[in-house]
Amino acid sequence: MNRREKYTPGAAAGAKVQKEGEKWTLVLVRDLRHPPAKVWEAITDPEHLREWAPFDSDRSLGAVGTARLSTVGAPTPMVSETQVKRADAPKLLEYSWGGQDIRWELEPLAGQGTRLTLWHNIDRRFIAMGAAGWHICLDVLDGLLAGEPIGRLVAADALKFDGWQRLHAEYAQQFGVETPGFPPLPRT
């Protein structure tokens, strides 16, 4: 049995929603056991992003400027030009993706760890889905950094994965939102 077959996401935790009128922002906090410089590389380097993120990048996100992000696993490939607005290694990264703002903040923790905080403004109808997706992505990132890769789990692969629908429902309940009525997807 490989790591992916053994992987089960934990309970929905570490997330909240900031509401400013119709603009909703997912805030997801995760404590990682890896130093900020290692986490920074994983959230900015295209080779690392290909292992865990829901998109590929044509260049490092570790410098201000234009990058092209390609959504992975979408029925129709979505390529968007993004602007990296801030890149203060290894502390703060801000960019837009598909018209949504994403901000990563890395705080050192005692014992070489990092508190990773993600802010992502998401349409409120999809905020629980976004939380479940990022939850799984961050689990995959943590495994990658620990040298125990699970393999990228995004888009349709994540939706078919055991635990995604449970996470989606748990986050929806925490955020007080309805979940779209998705039929169960066949397992692969």
Secondary structure, 3 states (H helix, E strand, C coil): CCHHHHCCCCCCCCEEEEEECCEEEEEEEEEECCCHHHHHHHHHCHHHHHHHCCEEECCCCCCCEEEEEEECCCCCCCEEEEEEEEEECCCEEEEEECCEEEEEEEEECCCCCEEEEEEEECCHHHHHHHHHHHHHHHHHHHHHHCCCCCCCCCHHHHHHCCCHHHHHHHHHHHHCCCCCCCCCCCCC
